Amino acid sequence: MANKPSNEPATVTSNQKGRSSFFNKPITQPNPGKMKKNKPEDGWYNDRDREAYDDLLSRCNRYRKERDQADQHVRVLKDEISALGSRLADQDQQVREAQESVFALMKSSHTKAEDDSIVESRLNATRAQWKVFAKEWAVKHLADVKEDWFLGVQVAQPFNTAAVPQERGFPDSLWLKSNMGKAPPILLNLELASFIGREIVTRPFISAFGFGTEQDDGSGDSLNTMNALEKLYTSPRQEISATTHLWRSQTVELFDLQESDSSTAGPSVVQDARNRREKYYRMLITKFESSQAQFLYRPSDEAGLLERRTQLLNVFRSIGELTSRLWTQKVYISILGLKDLSKGPFHVDSTLVEAHKSHKLEEKDPSLDGVPIEMVVEPAIVAWGNERGESYDTYKVWAKAVVWMPSASPENVGNIVRKAVVPPVPQRQSQNIESTKS
């Protein structure tokens, strides 16, 4: 018969009681106080568990440090990428601005030309510096000119584009006693004006001087770009046309950067262009100082030599900065010397020539009208064509030629030129040379 369930509590044996209390007891860390004496008092049962924990903790710290370093490296790379992106955007903007400038220039039917009256005024002010320089640094009397100058004139004939190519390459009327003191500054002015005409006024690409070369090693590399552009511009293989002049004006404008171009081209590019021109002017100082002009200089000490070269640099810089900018126009600039002007006599109302101040002609004074031009002290500066790239067979005068005539009546001029007999080197005691009739 089956036993019925009883409502009385069951009796728990001692073994059952022990098992139940063991499983019901909460799990806690070991009590350090109850651990054996040979165990460390750190809560671990054995050394192996503690070493494993320490190793794991060390690895976690190392991984955390490596992660922080990697995060820092990523941040640096992101900053560099951001900076590169900004620089790339700036370069793109500069390229776009440069392209827009070039496209606008190419699409333009004509460049903005400076008013002729302003150009004439600036050229006259610049040429006034030449007279001041010549008057200050030339010898005081024709007898003080070194004999080397006269020998050089006979051999080299440096005045073929400025003075009459006579036997001595020297106007006879300057040998008159009354002109012996005037002659040296006039001749130095002539030398300087002729040199500037050849080396600055008629050279459009001086801003390209030394372009693409780090330094001039004396091999002439600094001239390469400038000369190459000039040869390309005046190449006999191509016809000099309106298109050629347009190419020249645009090319000069790209090289001849001024302060006003700093906002688009950048200040460093503008400074590079200025440095190239400055280097060219300084090269010209050495070239001019070693020319025939050196025999017309008065003696100077070291301080005087430095001052003279400084003034010469200012002269070159003044005319160079002006004419270089004028070459950005479509007009073609040239100079007219004696070979162009000696075909006709002097006239006071001429729009192309004016008498040297030593003649002391009053305005509209016709006393020298009809007298042949004997020497061109400063060549005329003329511009062919216009800002629209047309009419290159006509010119406008930006600066009149300064000319010298023999101070005598027209019927006696031929006698002065043909009959005067003068020693190769003048002396202070030389007699006054008078014109004689045939």
C-alpha positions as CSV (number, residue, x, y, z in Angstrom):
1,M,0.0,0.0,0.0
2,A,1.4,3.3,-1.0
3,N,2.4,5.8,1.6
4,K,0.5,8.9,1.9
5,P,2.2,12.2,1.9
6,S,2.8,13.6,5.3
7,N,2.5,17.3,6.4
8,E,5.4,17.0,8.8
9,P,8.8,18.3,7.8
10,A,11.2,15.7,6.5
11,T,14.1,14.8,8.5
12,V,17.5,15.9,7.0
13,T,20.4,13.8,7.7
14,S,23.8,15.2,8.5
15,N,25.3,14.4,5.1
16,Q,22.4,16.2,3.3
17,K,22.8,19.2,5.5
18,G,26.4,19.6,4.6
19,R,25.9,19.4,0.9
20,S,23.0,22.0,1.0
21,S,25.0,24.5,3.0
22,F,28.0,24.3,0.6
23,F,26.0,25.1,-2.6
24,N,23.9,27.8,-0.9
25,K,27.0,29.6,0.4
26,P,27.8,32.8,-1.6
27,I,31.1,32.8,-3.6
28,T,33.6,35.3,-2.2
29,Q,37.3,36.1,-2.8
30,P,39.6,34.2,-0.5
31,N,40.1,35.7,2.8
32,P,43.8,36.8,3.0
33,G,43.7,36.1,6.7
34,K,42.9,32.4,6.1
35,M,45.5,31.9,3.4
36,K,48.6,30.0,3.9
37,K,51.6,31.9,5.0
38,N,53.6,31.1,1.8
39,K,51.0,32.8,-0.4
40,P,51.2,36.5,-1.2
41,E,48.6,38.7,0.4
42,D,47.0,39.9,-2.8
43,G,43.9,37.8,-3.0
44,W,45.2,35.3,-5.6
45,Y,45.2,31.6,-5.0
46,N,48.5,31.0,-6.7
47,D,51.4,32.8,-8.5
48,R,50.4,31.5,-12.0
49,D,47.0,33.2,-11.8
50,R,48.6,36.5,-10.7
51,E,51.3,36.3,-13.5
52,A,48.6,35.7,-16.1
53,Y,46.6,38.6,-14.8
54,D,49.6,40.9,-14.8
55,D,50.6,39.8,-18.3
56,L,47.1,40.5,-19.6
57,L,47.0,43.8,-17.9
58,S,50.4,44.8,-19.4
59,R,49.2,43.8,-22.9
60,C,46.1,45.8,-22.5
61,N,48.0,48.9,-21.5
62,R,50.4,48.3,-24.4
63,Y,47.6,48.0,-26.8
64,R,45.9,51.1,-25.4
65,K,49.2,53.0,-25.8
66,E,49.6,51.8,-29.4
67,R,46.0,52.7,-30.2
68,D,46.6,56.2,-28.8
69,Q,49.7,56.6,-30.9
70,A,47.9,55.4,-34.0
71,D,45.0,57.8,-33.3
72,Q,47.6,60.6,-33.0
73,H,49.2,59.6,-36.3
74,V,45.8,59.5,-37.9
75,R,45.1,63.1,-36.7
76,V,48.4,64.3,-38.0
77,L,47.8,62.7,-41.4
78,K,44.3,64.2,-41.5
79,D,45.8,67.7,-40.8
80,E,48.4,67.2,-43.5
81,I,45.7,66.1,-46.0
82,S,43.6,69.2,-45.1
83,A,46.6,71.5,-45.6
84,L,47.4,69.8,-48.9
85,G,43.9,70.3,-50.0
86,S,44.0,74.0,-49.1
87,R,47.2,74.5,-51.0
88,L,45.8,72.6,-54.0
89,A,42.7,74.8,-53.9
90,D,44.9,77.9,-53.8
91,Q,47.0,76.7,-56.7
92,D,43.9,75.9,-58.7
93,Q,42.6,79.4,-58.0
94,Q,45.9,80.9,-59.1
95,V,45.9,78.8,-62.3
96,R,42.3,79.9,-63.0
97,E,43.1,83.6,-62.4
98,A,46.2,83.3,-64.6
99,Q,44.2,81.6,-67.3
100,E,41.5,84.2,-67.1
101,S,44.0,87.0,-67.4
102,V,45.7,85.4,-70.4
103,F,42.3,84.6,-72.1
104,A,41.1,88.1,-71.4
105,L,44.3,89.6,-72.8
106,M,44.1,87.3,-75.9
107,K,40.4,88.2,-76.5
108,S,41.0,91.9,-76.1
109,S,41.2,93.8,-79.4
110,H,43.7,96.2,-77.9
111,T,45.6,96.8,-74.7
112,K,45.1,99.9,-72.7
113,A,47.5,102.5,-74.0
114,E,48.9,105.3,-71.9
115,D,48.0,108.8,-73.2
116,D,50.7,110.1,-75.6
117,S,51.1,113.4,-73.6
118,I,51.9,111.4,-70.5
119,V,54.4,109.3,-72.3
120,E,56.1,112.3,-73.8
121,S,56.2,114.1,-70.4
122,R,57.8,111.0,-68.7
123,L,60.3,110.5,-71.4
124,N,61.4,114.2,-71.3
125,A,61.8,114.0,-67.6
126,T,63.9,110.8,-67.9
127,R,66.1,112.3,-70.7
128,A,66.7,115.3,-68.5
129,Q,68.6,113.0,-66.2
130,W,71.0,112.1,-69.0
131,K,72.1,115.8,-69.4
132,V,72.5,116.2,-65.6
133,F,74.7,113.0,-65.5
134,A,76.8,114.1,-68.5
135,K,77.4,117.6,-67.1
136,E,78.4,116.4,-63.7
137,W,80.8,113.6,-64.7
138,A,82.4,114.8,-68.0
139,V,85.8,116.5,-68.1
140,K,85.7,120.3,-68.1
141,H,87.6,121.0,-71.3
142,L,88.0,119.2,-74.6
143,A,91.8,119.2,-74.0
144,D,91.2,117.0,-70.9
145,V,89.7,114.2,-72.9
146,K,92.1,111.2,-73.0
147,E,93.7,110.5,-76.4
148,D,92.3,106.9,-76.2
149,W,88.8,108.4,-76.9
150,F,89.9,110.0,-80.2
151,L,91.7,106.8,-81.2
152,G,88.6,104.8,-80.4
153,V,86.4,107.2,-82.5
154,Q,88.7,106.8,-85.5
155,V,88.7,103.0,-85.3
156,A,85.2,102.1,-84.0
157,Q,83.2,105.0,-85.4
158,P,80.7,104.7,-82.5
159,F,78.7,107.7,-83.7
160,N,77.4,106.2,-86.9
161,T,73.9,106.3,-85.6
162,A,74.3,109.6,-83.7
163,A,77.0,111.9,-85.2
164,V,78.4,112.6,-88.7
165,P,80.7,109.7,-89.8
166,Q,83.6,112.0,-90.8
167,E,87.2,111.1,-90.7
168,R,87.4,111.6,-87.0
169,G,83.8,110.7,-86.4
170,F,83.6,114.1,-84.7
171,P,81.7,117.4,-85.7
172,D,84.2,120.1,-86.8
173,S,82.1,122.9,-85.2
174,L,82.8,121.5,-81.7
175,W,86.4,122.3,-82.3
176,L,85.7,126.0,-82.2
177,K,87.3,127.7,-79.2
178,S,83.9,128.9,-77.9
179,N,82.8,125.2,-77.8
180,M,85.8,123.6,-76.2
181,G,84.2,123.7,-72.7
182,K,80.7,122.6,-74.0
183,A,82.0,119.7,-76.0
184,P,82.8,117.1,-73.3
185,P,79.3,117.0,-71.6
186,I,77.7,117.0,-75.0
187,L,79.8,114.1,-76.2
188,L,79.2,112.2,-72.9
189,N,75.5,112.9,-73.3
190,L,75.7,111.6,-76.8
191,E,77.5,108.4,-75.7
192,L,75.0,107.8,-73.0
193,A,71.9,108.4,-75.2
194,S,73.2,106.3,-78.0
195,F,74.0,103.4,-75.5
196,I,70.5,103.6,-73.9
197,G,68.9,103.6,-77.3
198,R,70.7,100.4,-78.3
199,E,70.6,98.5,-75.0
200,I,67.3,99.6,-73.4
201,V,64.8,101.5,-75.5
202,T,64.9,99.2,-78.5
203,R,65.0,96.0,-76.4
204,P,61.5,94.9,-75.4
205,F,62.3,91.7,-73.5
206,I,64.7,93.0,-70.7
207,S,62.3,91.6,-68.1
208,A,63.2,88.1,-69.4
209,F,66.9,88.7,-68.7
210,G,68.2,85.6,-66.8
211,F,64.8,84.0,-66.7
212,G,65.1,80.3,-65.9
213,T,68.7,80.5,-64.6
214,E,69.5,80.5,-60.9
215,Q,72.7,82.6,-61.3
216,D,75.0,84.0,-64.0
217,D,78.1,81.9,-64.0
218,G,79.7,84.1,-66.6
219,S,78.8,81.8,-69.5
220,G,76.2,84.2,-70.9
221,D,73.3,82.0,-69.9
222,S,71.5,84.9,-68.3
223,L,71.1,86.5,-71.8
224,N,69.7,83.4,-73.4
225,T,66.0,83.9,-72.8
226,M,66.1,87.6,-73.6
227,N,68.1,87.1,-76.9
228,A,66.0,84.1,-77.9
229,L,62.8,86.1,-77.7
230,E,64.3,89.0,-79.6
231,K,65.5,86.7,-82.4
232,L,62.1,85.0,-82.5
233,Y,60.4,88.5,-82.7
234,T,62.6,89.8,-85.5
235,S,63.3,86.5,-87.3
236,P,63.7,87.1,-91.1
237,R,61.9,83.8,-91.7
238,Q,58.6,85.4,-90.6
239,E,56.8,88.5,-91.7
240,I,56.7,91.3,-89.1
241,S,52.9,91.7,-89.0
242,A,50.2,92.9,-86.6
243,T,50.1,89.3,-85.2
244,T,53.8,89.4,-84.5
245,H,53.5,92.7,-82.6
246,L,50.5,91.3,-80.7
247,W,52.5,88.3,-79.6
248,R,55.4,90.5,-78.5
249,S,53.1,92.8,-76.5
250,Q,51.5,89.8,-74.7
251,T,54.8,88.1,-74.1
252,V,56.4,91.3,-72.6
253,E,53.3,91.7,-70.4
254,L,53.7,88.2,-69.0
255,F,57.4,88.9,-68.1
256,D,57.2,92.6,-67.2
257,L,55.2,92.3,-63.9
258,Q,54.8,95.4,-61.8
259,E,53.5,96.2,-58.3
260,S,49.9,96.4,-59.7
261,D,50.2,92.7,-60.7
262,S,50.9,91.5,-57.1
263,S,47.3,90.6,-56.4
264,T,47.1,88.2,-59.3
265,A,50.6,87.0,-59.9
266,G,51.8,87.0,-56.3
267,P,54.4,89.3,-54.7
268,S,57.3,86.8,-55.1
269,V,56.7,86.5,-58.9
270,V,56.7,90.3,-59.2
271,Q,59.8,90.6,-57.1
272,D,61.5,88.0,-59.4
273,A,60.7,90.1,-62.4
274,R,62.1,93.2,-60.7
275,N,65.3,91.4,-59.8
276,R,65.8,90.3,-63.4
277,R,65.5,93.9,-64.7
278,E,67.8,95.1,-61.9
279,K,70.4,92.5,-62.8
280,Y,70.3,93.7,-66.4
281,Y,70.7,97.4,-65.4
282,R,73.8,96.5,-63.3
283,M,75.3,94.5,-66.2
284,L,74.8,97.6,-68.4
285,I,76.8,99.7,-65.9
286,T,79.8,97.6,-66.3
287,K,79.4,97.6,-70.1
288,F,79.0,101.4,-70.3
289,E,81.9,102.1,-68.0
290,S,84.2,100.0,-70.2
291,S,83.0,101.7,-73.4
292,Q,84.4,104.9,-75.0
293,A,82.6,106.9,-72.4
294,Q,85.3,106.0,-69.9
295,F,87.7,108.4,-71.7
296,L,85.3,111.3,-71.3
297,Y,84.9,111.0,-67.5
298,R,86.6,113.4,-65.1
299,P,89.0,111.8,-62.6
300,S,87.2,110.4,-59.5
301,D,88.2,108.8,-56.2
302,E,86.5,105.6,-54.9
303,A,83.6,107.5,-53.3
304,G,83.1,109.4,-56.6
305,L,83.2,106.2,-58.6
306,L,80.5,104.7,-56.4
307,E,78.3,107.8,-56.6
308,R,78.7,107.9,-60.4
309,R,77.7,104.3,-60.8
310,T,74.7,104.8,-58.5
311,Q,73.5,107.7,-60.6
312,L,74.0,105.6,-63.7
313,L,72.0,102.8,-62.2
314,N,69.1,105.3,-61.5
315,V,69.4,106.5,-65.1
316,F,69.1,103.0,-66.6
317,R,66.4,102.0,-64.2
318,S,64.3,105.1,-64.9
319,I,64.3,104.7,-68.7
320,G,64.1,100.9,-68.5
321,E,61.1,100.7,-66.3
322,L,59.3,103.2,-68.6
323,T,60.1,101.7,-72.0
324,S,59.7,98.1,-70.8
325,R,56.1,98.9,-69.9
326,L,55.6,100.8,-73.2
327,W,56.5,97.6,-75.0
328,T,53.4,95.9,-73.6
329,Q,51.4,98.1,-76.1
330,K,51.0,97.0,-79.7
331,V,53.1,99.8,-81.1
332,Y,56.6,99.2,-82.3
333,I,59.2,101.5,-80.7
334,S,62.3,102.6,-82.6
335,I,64.9,105.4,-82.5
336,L,65.9,107.8,-85.3
337,G,69.5,108.9,-85.5
338,L,71.6,110.8,-87.9
339,K,71.3,108.4,-90.8
340,D,67.5,109.1,-90.7
341,L,67.7,112.8,-89.9
342,S,70.6,114.1,-92.0
343,K,68.6,113.8,-95.2
344,G,67.1,117.2,-94.6
345,P,68.2,120.5,-93.0
346,F,67.1,121.7,-89.6
347,H,63.8,123.6,-89.2
348,V,62.7,125.2,-85.9
349,D,59.1,124.1,-86.4
350,S,60.0,120.5,-86.9
351,T,57.9,117.9,-85.0
352,L,60.8,115.5,-85.1
353,V,63.9,117.4,-84.0
354,E,64.9,120.2,-81.7
355,A,68.1,122.2,-81.4
356,H,70.5,121.5,-78.5
357,K,70.2,124.1,-75.7
358,S,73.7,125.3,-76.4
359,H,72.4,127.0,-79.5
360,K,70.1,129.2,-77.3
361,L,67.4,129.3,-79.9
362,E,64.3,131.2,-78.8
363,E,60.9,129.6,-79.7
364,K,60.2,129.9,-83.4
365,D,63.7,131.4,-84.0
366,P,64.5,130.6,-87.6
367,S,68.1,131.6,-87.5
368,L,69.4,128.1,-88.0
369,D,66.7,127.0,-90.5
370,G,68.2,125.4,-93.5
371,V,71.4,124.5,-91.7
372,P,72.2,120.7,-92.1
373,I,72.1,118.6,-89.0
374,E,75.7,117.8,-88.0
375,M,75.2,115.6,-85.0
376,V,72.4,113.9,-83.1
377,V,73.0,114.2,-79.4
378,E,69.9,112.3,-78.4
379,P,68.0,110.2,-80.9
380,A,64.3,110.6,-81.5
381,I,62.0,108.0,-79.9
382,V,59.0,107.1,-82.1
383,A,56.2,104.6,-81.9
384,W,54.9,102.9,-85.1
385,G,51.3,101.8,-85.4
386,N,48.6,102.3,-82.8
387,E,46.9,100.4,-79.9
388,R,44.6,98.7,-82.2
389,G,47.5,96.9,-84.0
390,E,47.1,99.0,-87.2
391,S,48.9,101.5,-89.3
392,Y,52.5,100.3,-88.8
393,D,53.6,102.4,-91.8
394,T,53.1,105.6,-89.8
395,Y,54.7,106.8,-86.5
396,K,54.1,109.3,-83.7
397,V,56.9,111.1,-82.0
398,W,57.2,110.4,-78.3
399,A,60.6,112.3,-77.9
400,K,62.2,114.7,-80.3
401,A,65.8,114.2,-81.4
402,V,68.2,116.7,-79.9
403,V,70.5,117.8,-82.7
404,W,73.6,119.9,-83.1
405,M,74.2,122.3,-86.1
406,P,77.3,124.3,-86.9
407,S,76.7,127.9,-85.6
408,A,77.2,129.5,-89.0
409,S,75.2,130.7,-91.9
410,P,74.1,128.0,-94.4
411,E,76.5,129.2,-97.1
412,N,79.5,128.7,-94.8
413,V,78.5,125.3,-93.3
414,G,80.1,123.3,-96.2
415,N,83.4,125.1,-95.6
416,I,83.4,124.2,-91.9
417,V,82.8,120.6,-92.6
418,R,85.2,120.2,-95.6
419,K,87.9,122.8,-95.0
420,A,88.6,122.7,-91.3
421,V,92.0,121.1,-90.4
422,V,92.3,120.1,-86.8
423,P,95.0,118.1,-85.0
424,P,93.8,114.7,-83.7
425,V,94.0,115.8,-80.1
426,P,93.0,119.4,-79.1
427,Q,95.2,121.6,-77.0
428,R,94.1,124.4,-74.7
429,Q,96.4,126.8,-76.6
430,S,94.9,125.8,-80.0
431,Q,93.8,128.7,-82.2
432,N,90.1,129.5,-82.8
433,I,89.0,127.7,-85.9
434,E,87.1,130.0,-88.3
435,S,85.1,128.9,-91.3
436,T,86.5,130.0,-94.6
437,K,84.9,130.5,-97.9
438,S,86.0,128.4,-100.9
